[in-house]
Amino acid sequence: MAVEVLTTADGRAKTALSRAHAAAWFGARKAGTPLPLGQAQPPDRPARPTRPALLDPRDVPRRRPGSPQGRIALLHAIAHIELNAVDLHWDLVARFHKVDMPLGFYDDWVKAADEESKHFNLVCDCLEAMGSHYGALPAHAGMWRAAEDTAEDILGRLAVVPMVLEARGLDVTPGMIEIFERAGESAAVEALKTIYAEEVGHVAYGSKWFNFLCGRQGLDPQPVFLDLVRRYFHGPLKPPFNEEKRAQAGLPPDFYWPLTEPV
């Protein structure tokens, strides 16, 4: 199921498949007959539609969010992030099948993939209502780098993807909500509020399973986290941080403030 999602290129088709597989997983869990975990080799990179064109981050045009075109560009960037998140969560399910994990691990990441699929479609609906669509603008080509860098390291993957990249979403989403509130674009506001509420859970899943694996290996999570982020994440973390939401997600300040300074 995970590999089928990863090898589907079209965003709407990918997320429809993702949601259908999540429903099948949770339907079986509710019935008391969990689906077998099985094994399947995920692709090195997920399938992608022909558009958007993927550019080096330095080459993606900057647009001011005060204009309608700037707000479309912002939503387009968010849709791109959400589509990558769908693939990142299904990749986590498939790639680390040799690591013995409880069924709750799969519950969490299938649920996260399902929610990211919903987020992608909500943002795409907003884009289409504004006369645009996902693929109309170029997008960031570096989104999959964290997955490639941590393909052999489940602790590294949990540290960098949910606990750094998704935690960054908790920091910046309130400001994005304000941009669309000022513009009176209520559909975008509601979409971003849904994303904001549910991303806390995704960061929390990362923290929970990171701490679980550290505990099982007798490791102190905080220094291990700092070491992994310095190894796999390129550059220091940038404040300000949403300390309240990060705390809700199980990220204490000593996990991220030390990473604000170059080593």
C-alpha positions in Angstrom: 0.0 0.0 0.0 2.8 2.4 1.0 4.7 1.7 -2.2 1.6 2.1 -4.3 1.1 5.6 -3.0 4.8 6.4 -3.4 4.8 5.3 -7.1 1.6 7.3 -8.0 2.6 10.6 -9.6 -0.6 12.8 -9.8 -1.2 14.6 -6.5 -5.0 14.1 -6.4 -4.6 10.4 -7.3 -1.8 9.9 -4.8 -3.8 11.4 -2.0 -7.0 9.5 -2.9 -5.1 6.3 -2.8 -3.4 7.3 0.5 -6.8 8.0 2.1 -8.3 4.8 0.8 -5.4 2.7 2.1 -5.6 4.5 5.5 -9.3 3.7 5.7 -8.6 0.0 4.9 -5.9 -0.1 7.6 -8.0 1.5 10.3 -11.1 -0.5 9.2 -9.1 -3.7 9.7 -7.7 -2.5 13.1 -11.3 -1.7 14.3 -12.5 -5.1 13.3 -9.7 -6.7 15.3 -8.0 -8.2 12.2 -5.0 -6.0 11.5 -3.7 -6.1 7.9 -0.4 -8.0 7.7 2.7 -5.7 7.6 4.5 -7.4 4.8 7.5 -6.0 3.0 8.0 -3.9 -0.1 10.9 -1.8 -1.3 10.0 1.9 -1.6 11.5 3.9 -4.5 14.5 6.1 -3.8 12.3 9.0 -4.9 8.5 9.1 -5.0 6.7 9.6 -8.4 5.9 13.2 -9.2 3.7 14.9 -11.7 5.4 16.6 -14.7 4.4 19.9 -13.1 5.4 21.8 -10.9 8.9 22.3 -12.3 11.3 21.5 -9.4 14.0 24.2 -8.9 16.9 24.7 -6.6 15.6 26.5 -3.6 17.7 29.6 -4.5 15.9 29.7 -7.9 12.3 29.6 -6.7 10.9 33.1 -7.2 10.1 35.1 -4.1 6.6 36.7 -4.0 5.2 39.1 -1.5 2.2 37.6 0.3 0.4 41.0 0.4 -0.7 40.5 -3.2 -3.2 38.0 -4.5 -0.5 36.4 -6.7 1.8 36.3 -3.6 -0.9 34.5 -1.6 -1.4 32.0 -4.4 2.4 31.4 -4.4 2.3 30.8 -0.6 -0.5 28.3 -0.9 1.3 26.6 -3.8 4.4 26.2 -1.6 2.2 24.8 1.2 0.5 22.3 -1.2 4.0 21.1 -2.3 5.1 20.6 1.4 1.9 18.7 2.2 2.3 16.4 -0.9 5.9 15.6 0.1 4.7 14.9 3.7 2.3 12.3 2.3 5.2 10.5 0.7 7.5 11.0 3.7 5.0 9.2 6.0 4.3 6.3 3.7 8.1 6.0 3.1 8.6 5.7 6.8 6.0 2.9 6.9 7.7 1.0 4.1 11.4 1.8 4.4 12.0 0.7 8.0 10.0 -2.6 7.9 13.0 -4.5 9.3 12.9 -2.5 12.5 10.6 -4.3 14.9 8.0 -1.7 15.9 4.6 -2.0 17.6 1.4 -1.7 15.5 0.9 1.7 17.2 3.8 3.0 15.1 2.0 2.1 11.9 -1.3 3.5 13.3 0.4 6.9 13.9 2.1 7.2 10.5 -0.8 6.0 8.5 -3.0 8.5 10.3 -0.4 11.2 9.7 -0.3 10.3 5.9 -4.1 10.4 5.8 -4.2 13.8 7.4 -1.5 15.2 5.1 -3.5 13.9 2.1 -6.5 15.8 3.4 -4.3 18.9 3.9 -3.0 18.7 0.3 -6.6 18.6 -1.0 -7.8 21.4 1.1 -5.0 23.7 -0.1 -5.5 22.6 -3.7 -9.2 23.4 -3.4 -8.2 26.9 -2.2 -5.8 27.3 -5.1 -8.5 26.3 -7.6 -11.0 28.7 -6.1 -8.4 31.5 -6.6 -8.0 30.6 -10.3 -4.8 28.6 -10.0 -3.8 24.9 -9.3 -1.0 22.8 -7.9 1.7 22.7 -10.6 1.0 26.2 -11.9 4.2 27.5 -10.3 7.7 26.1 -9.8 8.5 24.4 -6.5 11.3 23.6 -4.1 13.4 20.6 -5.4 15.1 19.9 -2.0 12.1 18.6 -0.1 13.1 14.9 -0.5 16.7 15.5 0.7 15.9 14.7 4.3 14.5 11.3 3.3 17.5 10.5 1.1 20.0 11.5 3.9 18.2 9.3 6.5 17.2 6.3 4.3 19.3 4.0 6.5 18.6 5.6 9.9 15.2 5.5 11.5 16.3 7.6 14.4 17.7 10.2 12.0 14.5 10.2 10.0 12.3 10.8 13.1 14.6 13.5 14.3 14.8 15.5 11.0 11.4 15.0 9.5 8.7 15.3 12.2 10.9 16.8 15.0 12.6 19.5 12.9 10.8 20.0 9.5 7.2 19.6 10.8 8.0 21.4 14.0 9.0 24.4 11.8 5.4 24.4 10.5 4.2 25.0 14.1 6.4 28.1 14.2 5.3 29.7 10.9 1.7 28.7 10.4 0.2 31.2 12.8 1.8 34.0 10.7 0.4 32.5 7.5 -3.1 32.3 9.0 -2.8 36.1 9.8 -1.9 36.9 6.2 -5.1 35.2 4.9 -7.2 36.6 7.7 -6.1 40.1 6.7 -7.0 39.3 3.1 -10.5 38.0 4.1 -9.8 34.6 2.5 -11.7 32.4 4.9 -11.3 29.1 3.1 -7.5 29.4 3.2 -7.8 30.4 6.9 -9.8 27.3 7.7 -7.5 25.0 5.8 -4.5 26.4 7.6 -6.2 26.1 11.0 -6.9 22.5 10.3 -3.2 21.9 9.2 -2.0 23.8 12.3 -4.1 21.7 14.7 -3.2 18.3 13.2 0.6 19.0 12.7 1.0 19.1 16.5 0.1 15.4 16.4 2.6 14.6 13.7 5.4 16.2 15.6 4.3 14.3 18.7 4.4 11.0 16.9 8.0 11.8 15.9 8.9 12.6 19.5 7.1 9.6 20.9 8.7 7.0 18.6 12.1 8.7 18.8 12.0 8.5 22.6 10.7 4.9 22.4 13.6 3.8 20.3 16.1 5.6 22.4 14.7 4.0 25.5 14.8 0.5 23.9 18.5 1.1 23.1 19.4 2.7 26.5 20.2 6.0 24.9 19.7 9.5 26.3 17.3 11.1 23.8 18.5 14.8 24.0 22.2 14.4 23.1 21.3 11.8 20.5 18.7 14.1 18.9 21.2 17.0 18.8 23.9 14.8 17.2 21.5 13.5 14.5 20.1 16.9 13.6 23.7 18.3 13.3 24.6 15.3 11.1 21.5 15.3 8.8 20.1 18.8 8.8 21.9 21.4 6.9 22.4 24.7 8.9 21.2 25.9 12.3 17.6 26.1 13.3 16.1 29.6 13.2 14.0 31.2 16.0 11.4 32.3 16.8 10.0 29.0 18.0 6.4 28.2 19.0 7.4 26.9 22.4 3.8 26.2 23.5 2.9 24.0 20.6 6.4 22.4 20.6 5.9 21.5 24.3 2.5 20.0 23.5 4.2 17.9 20.9 6.8 16.6 23.4 9.7 18.9 22.2 11.3 20.6 25.2 13.5 23.7 24.6 16.8 21.9 25.2 16.0 19.9 22.0 16.1 22.9 19.7 17.7 26.0 21.3 21.2 24.4 21.2 20.8 24.0 17.5 20.4 27.7 16.8 24.1 28.2 16.8 26.5 26.8 14.1 28.8 24.1 15.5 
